[in-house]
Amino acid sequence: MGAVTPGVGRVVRVSGPLVEATGLPASAMAWMVELGERRLPGEVVAIDDDVVSVQAYDYTGGLRPGDPVTALLHPLSARLGPGLLGGVYDGLLRPLASAGVWLEPGSGRDTVPTAPVTFTPSVSAGDTVGPGAVLGTVPTGSLLHRVLVPPDVSGEVTELRPEGPCAPDDVVASVGGVEVPMTTIWPVRRPRPYAERLDGREPLFTGQRVLDVLFPVARGSTAAVPGGFGTGKTVLLQQVAKWCDADVIVYVGCGERGNEMADVLQELASLTDPRTGGRLVDRSVVIANTSNMPMMAREASVYSAVTVAEYYRDMGYDAVVIADSTSRWAEALRELASRTGALPAEEGYPAALSSALAAFYERAGRVRTVGGRVGSVTVIGAVSPAGGDMSEPVTAHTQRFVRSLWTLDRDLAYARHYPAVSWAGSFARDVDTLAAWHAGNGDPGWARRRARLAALLAEADRLTALAELLGITALPGHERMVMLAGRLLREGLLQQNAMSPVDAVSPAPRSTALIAMLLDVVDACLRLVEHGVPAASVEEVDFSPVLRAREEAGPDDIAAVEARRDEVVARLARLEPSP
């Protein structure tokens, strides 16, 4: 079959982001086209005889029937190479730093900086290498960038660039007769291959106690954060982005407000990375496709993000994709479906919504790469249900495909309890696996503590509802102590101040010490009631030292936490009846 040559068709209809064209015999599904004189990027989404439907990724104002349409003969792809970290891009991975005030439609096609970098070879001419082998390295801030053999290339290294300055697009080696440039191009909708999918056995520590203690997520797993307006989704996701122990953070502002993205950028640039001592932004990639930017670029932004994460996963790193929010992404799908006349399903969303969500979350995973390294991609997506309706399609379908659900409760948020993660409406499916990891890493009591915390919180909620009907004085002393335990756990453990220099992040040893402190105090209260001390006397004790420990005891000051426990336990001991 002869080579296909690009054709030039003509626009016949423009309806917002949907453009119909004719005269493109070389077009195929998911191939890119350029629209009009400004060469607006678009992707083929339907073909009906000679009419090709295209979703435009830029503002189509001024595009009109008769304008030229050029087929590019390749799918939507991202250029991946050194220099991505620390950058800010739009949904098509076009850099925003060089865009001036605004990224003009049809501009900004280069995604990788052209400044020279220092290449250091890791192999020698004459070596035989396979897919995924490391040809050389490039220092990029706190992370060592590895230049890999492409997945479909292997053979003898016949040419190798010597150590020294190198432009990102330069060829660094010839492997099996194939030239390997430093920058690779990869279709964003096609998952990068790997040798083997591994179980997620190791936790991803987020630095947020309610998540790490009650609803943990494994490396290479998935999590969703549904919550209505004002419940703190963005703040929680920003905290995870700033403090989780991943190697690379890919933050996607998908249809969110521009000021929120500005806050993310400002904080990432100003905060010191606790792992490396550098700036947090130096190991982050920010994709900003805000609500005032082209809608259909939202649809591409999540795929661009997960492709970048897979790129670093193949180097052997742990990457986290944070999408805020997948609801805005689904709204873009609904917008295009309505314009193409697709048969609507629930609430106007396309029937393929659940398949699209599954395909997105399915790209998470902990894998053994084709080069033999172990890396992971963890996907965390926010969901913004209209009116806080958790039964709406995006929320309902998302719950089917994620391993952890961090539901944000409006009542908790309005009571100024942050993070407002509902312990009754959330779940974590990897608890048993992660309990085994904790047991093998010196903490065999992790599962027991978590189970007791969950039981106390659930029982306290039940008794609180009962006390609202009968009055607290109608409850026996033991049940009143359970209610007291629920209050202590909520205020002294689960609450966490994102603005506090001490409490914004809670390392695992600190969280463990706070749990042990509070459970010891609860046990002391229960013993007193068992020994005949009136519940009202116990409730009148000043528990403020243990409640303030999370704000006053430093991240590594376990002794201060224990001192506050001893102080409160001593106060309780004074209530012990004389023998």
N, C-alpha and C positions, 0 to 999 in steps of 0.2 A: 504493500500500500504506500502511495506516495506521501510526501510530507504535506502536512496541512498548513496552508498559508492564511494569515489573518485577513479577515474581511472587514469592510467598512459598510455598516448599515445606516439606517436612518431612524430617528425617533418618530413614533407615530402618536404617542400619548404620554402625558405626564400627569400623575396623580400623587402629589406629595413625594414620598420616597419611592413610589412605584413608577417605573418607566417601562413602556413597551416599545419595542423596536422591530424592524424587519430588515431583511437583506443580510443576515449573518449566518450563512450556511456552515461556517466553521465553529459555531458556538456549541457548548455542551453544558450540562448542569454543573453548577458550582464554579464555572470559569469566570474570570474577571473580564470586565469590559471598561472602556473609558467613554464617558458621555460628554458630547458637546465640545466646544472649542477650549473649555477650561479643563478638559480631560478628567472629569469627575469620576472617581472610582465607583464601580458597581459590580454586583455579582448576579449571575443568571440563576433564577429560582424556578422558572417554568419555561417550557417550550411547547408551543401549540402550532404545529405546521410551520409557517414562516414567521410567526409572531413569537418573539422572545421577551419574557418578563424579567426585569432586572430590579433588584433592590439597591437603591443608591445610598452610598455611605457618606455623601456630602449634601449640603443644602442645594436643592434643585431649582431655586429661584432663578429665572432667566433662561432656563432650559426650555426649548419649545420644539414642536413637531418640525421635522426636516433637519434638525441638527445631526451631525455625524456620530456614529457609535462604532468604536473599534474594538474587536475581539482581541484579547491578550493571550489566549491559548494556555493559560495556567490558572490554578485555583488561588484563592486568597491566601497569601503566604506572608511570613514574617522573616525579616533578616535578623539573624541571631549571631552575636559575636561579643567580643570584649567591649566594654563601654556602656552596656545596658544598665548596669547597677548604678543607682544614684540618679537615673534619668526620669523624666516625666513625659508621658506619651498619651496620644489620644487612642480611641478604640481600635484603630488600625495599626497601632504601634508607630505612629509618626511623632517625631519629637516636638514638644511644645516649647522647649526652651528657646528655639530659634525662630519662633513664630511671631515675635513682636507682641502687639496687643492681642491679636487673634490669629488663629490658623485659618488662612483664606482657603476657600474650597478649591480642591485640586492641587494644593501645594504640600510641601513637606513630605516627599516620598522617601527620603533617606532616613532609616531608623537607627543606624549605627554611626557613631561619630567617626570622622575621618582622621583624627589626630593620631600620629604614630604611637605604637606601643612597643614594649620590649619583649621580644620572643626568645624563649630559651628552649632549644630542642631537648626532648626526652628520649629519643631513639637515635640510631645512626644509620647512615646510608648502607643498604645491604641487608638490614633487618627485615624479617617477615612479620607483618602485623595483621591483625584481624579487625573486624568492625568494633568500634568503640575504644580502640587502643589510644593511649595518650601520645600524641606526636610531639607536644611541647606545652609549655605553660606561659602565661602572661600574668604578671602581678596586677591586680585591680583592687586597690584599697586593701581591705582586710581579707579579701577572698582571692584564692589562687585560681585563675581562669585556666581550664584545661582545654586544649585544642584536640579534638577527637577525630579519629577516622570515621567517616560517614557510615551509617548502618549497613549499606549495601556495597561497601568497598573493602577489599582485602588484597594482600599480596606483598611483594617486595618493595621496600622503600628505595626508589631509584634516585630520587633527588630530595634534598633537604635544605631548607633555608638555614643559614648559620645564625648564631646568636646575635641579636642586635635589634635596632629599630625596624618596625614593620608596620605598614598600613593595614587597617582591618580587612581590606579587600584583597590583599596580596596572597599569592599562592605560597604556602609554607612547605609543601611536600608533594611528591608524586608517588602514589601507592598503586602498584599493579597497573601502571600506565594511566591512572586517573589523577588529575591535578586536584589537590585538596586546598581550598582557600581557608583563611582564618575565619571568615564569616560564612555561615551556612544559611540557606534559604529553606524553610520548611512550611508546608501547608498547615494552617492553623486548625483545620477541622479534622486532620488525620493524626491520631495519637502516635507519638514516637515509639518505636518498637523496644522491647526489652526481652531478656532471656527467660525470666521466671518471676512470677508474682509471689511475694512472700507475705506471711501473716504479719499483721500489725501488732507486735508484741511489746513495743516500748512506748511509754506515754509521751505526748507532746506537752511539756509544761508551759502553761500560759501565764503564770504569775498571778492568776485570779483564783482566790481560794475556793469560791463556790464551784468553779469548774474543775480545778485540779483535785479537790477533795470528794465532791459528790458526783460530778458528771464529766469524767475525764475523756479525752479523745486520744486515740493512738496515732503515732506517726503513720502517714499514709492512709488515714481514715477520713471520714467526712463528718461535718457538723453543720447544723442550721440554727439560725437565731431568729425565730419569728417573734414579732412584737408590734403592737400598735404605735401610733404616733406619740412621741414623747416618752417612750419607755426606756430609751437609752441604748438602742442598737448600735448607733454609730460610735458612741463613747466606748462601749464594750469591745467592739471590733478594733478600734484604735488602740485600746489597751493591749489586746492580744497581739496586734501588729508590732507594738513597741517592745513588749516584754517576753514573748514566747521564745523558746530556745531553738528556733529553726535557724538554718544557715542563710536562707534567702527568703525575703518577704515580697510577694507580688500583691499589691493592694489595688483593687479595681473600684473606682467610684463610678458605678454604673447607673446613670440617671439621677444621681443625688445632687444636692445643692453645691454650688461652687464654693461657698464659704466653708463648708465642711471639708472639702478637699484642700482648701488653703490652710486650714488648721492642721490637717494631717501632714502636709509638706513642711509647715513651720516647725512642728514638734519633732518630726523625724530629723530635720536638719539641725535642731538645737540640742537634742538629747545625745548623751554619750552612750555608746553601746557597751553594756556591762560585760559582754563576752570578749570584745576585742580592744576596748578603750578608744576606738574611733567614733565616728558618727553613725547613728542608726541608719541614716539615709544611704550610707555607703554599701549596705547589703540589701537595699530595697529597690524595687521597680514599681513606680506608681503609674497606673493607667487611669487618666482622668477623662471620663466621658460623661460630663455633667448633664443636668436636665435641660440646659439651654444649648446643647450641642446636638448634631444630627442624630435622630432617634435610632436609625438602623445601625449606626456604629455601635450602639449598646449591644446589639445582637452579636457583633463580632468581637466585642471587647473581652468577654469571658473566655472565648476560645484563644484569643491572643495571649491572655494572661496564663492560661493553663499550658500553652505551648512554651512560653518562657520558663515556667516552672519545670516542665519536663526536660528542657534543655539543661538546666542546672542539676536536675535529678540525675541525668546521664553522666554528669561529672562526678557523681558520688555524694552530692549534697542533699540535705533535707530542706525542701521548699514548702512554703505555705501560700496558698492562694486565698485571699480574703475578698469576697465579692459583696459589695454593698450598693444595690441590693438586687437579688435575682427577680424580685417582683417587677422592677423597672425593665429588666431584660425580657421578662414574659410579656410585659405590656407592648414592647416593640414587636414581638411575634404576633400579638393580637392585632396591632395596627396594620401590619402588612397583610395578614390573613384577611382582614376585613376589606382591604382595597383590592385584593386579588379575587374576592368572591368565594373564598374557601368556606365550606360548611362549618359554622361555629358550633362549639360544644359548650361546656359549662361557662356561664358568664361571658360568652363571646370569645373565649380563648380557643385557639385551634385544637383540633382533636389530637394532634401530635405533641401537645404540651408535655405530657408525662414522659414520652419517649425522649424529647429534647432534654428534660431535666435529668433523666437517667443517664443519657449519653454524656452530659457534663460532669455529673458526680462520679461516673464510672472511671473517669480519667485520673482520679485519685488512686493512690496505691503505694505500697512499699515494694520495691522490685530489686531483682538482681539484673543489672544492666547488661547489654550485649558485650560490654567490655569487662564484666566480672565484678564491678563495684556494686555497692548497696546504696541506694538512694530512695527518696520518698517524695511524694506530692500529697499534701494534706489540703483539702478544700473546705473552707468555711464560708457559708453563704447566709446573708441576711435575707429575711422575708418580711415584707411590709404589707400585711393584709389590710385591706380597706376597712376602716371602722373597727379594727381589732378582731375581725371575724376569722377565727382559726379554722373554720370549715371551708373557707374559700379554696378554689382549685390549686393555686400555687403552693399554699401551705400544706394542704392535704396530700398532694402528690410528693412534695419534698420529704415529708415525714416517712414515706415509704422507702426512700433511697439513702437516707443518711444513717450513720451509726450513733450519732449523739444529737440530741435536741435540747437547745437551751432556750426555753420559752420565757419570754419577758412578760411579767405580770403588771398590768396597769395599776392595780391597787398598791402593790409594793412601790412602784415608781412614784405614785402620788403621795405615798407616805415617806418619801425621800429615803427609801431603802435601795441603795445601789451597790453592786449590780442587781437589777430587779429580776434575777433569774428565779423562776418559780420552782421550788423543790417538789411541788405536787404535779406540775405539768411538764416536767422535763424527764429525759431518760438518757442512759448511756449503755449501749449494747456491748461494749468492750470491757466491762468491769471485771469479769472473771479472768480474762486474759491479762489485763494490766495488774490485777492482784497477784498473779503468779510472778510477774516481773518485779513488783515491789518485794515480794517474799524472797526472791532470789537476789535482791540487792540490799539486803540488810533491814527490811522493814516487814516482818511477817505479820504484824498486827494491823496492816493497812486496811485489809478487807473487813476485819472485825470492827475497827473504828468507824469506817464508812457506813457499815450496816447499822451500827448503833445510832449514829447521827441521823440517818434517814428515818429510823424508827422513832426516835425522839421527836423529830420535826413533824412527822405525820401524826403521831399521837397528840402532840401539842395543838396542832390545827383542829383535830377532832374535839378535843376538850375545850378549846376556845369557843367553838361554835356552841357547845353544850352550855358553857358558862354564860353565854349571852342570853340563853333562854332561862336558865335556872338561877343564875347568880353564882359567883365564884365561891361564896361561903357554903353553898350546898354540896360542893365537891369534897371528897375525902382528902386528907393531907397528902397522900402519895400522888394523887392526880394533880393537885395544886403544885407540887414540886416538878412534875413533868411540864406543866405550863411555864413554870419559872425557867426550867431548862431550855424550853423552846425560845424564850426571850433572850436568855444569855447567849445561846448559839447564834441567833439572828443578829444580835447587836455586837457581839464580841468576836464572831468568826465570819459569818457570811457577808456582812457589810464590809465594803472596802472603798476607801476614798481615792478616786482617781487623781485628785488634785494634791494629795498629800505627798511630800517628798519621802516620807517614811513608809506609808501604807499603799502607795500606788502599785507596787509589785511585792509579792509575797513568795519568797523561795520555799521550796518543799520543807527544809528543816524548820523554818519559822512557822509554817502552817501546822506542822506536826506538833510543835511545842504549844501553839495556841489551842489546838484540839485537846491535847493532854491536860492543859491547865483547866479548861472549861469542864471537861468530863470529871476531873478530880473534884472540882467545886460542886458539880451536880451530885456526885456520889456522896459527898459530905452532907449535902442538904437532905438527900434521901435517908441517910443513916439517922439524922436527927429526928426526922418525922417518925421513923420506925421505933425510936427510943422514947417517943411520947412528947417531943417538943411540938408545940402548936405551929401549924403551917404559917400563920400570920406573923409569928415571931421570926421565922426564917426569912419571910418575904421582906421584912423591914431592915434586914442587914444591908449595909452599903456594899454593893458589888462593883462600884465604879473602878477600883484598881484593875480588875480583870477585864472590864469592858473597855478601858482605855489602853490596855496593853498593846493592841494592834496599832495604835497611833503613837505610842510613846516608846515602845521597845524597838530598838534598831533591828534591821534585817538579820544581823548575826548575833544579836544580844539575847541569846536563849536564857542566860542567867537572870536577866531582868524579867522575863516572862515567868520564870519559876519563882522569883521573889514575890511577884504580885499574887501568884497562886497561894504561896505560903501565908501571905498577909491575910487573904480572905478566909482561908481555911482556919487560921488562928481565931479570927472573929467568930466564925461559926462554932468553933470548939468551946467558946465561952458560954454557948447556949446549952451545952450538954448537961443534963440533969445530974445532980450529985448522986453518987451511989448510996 
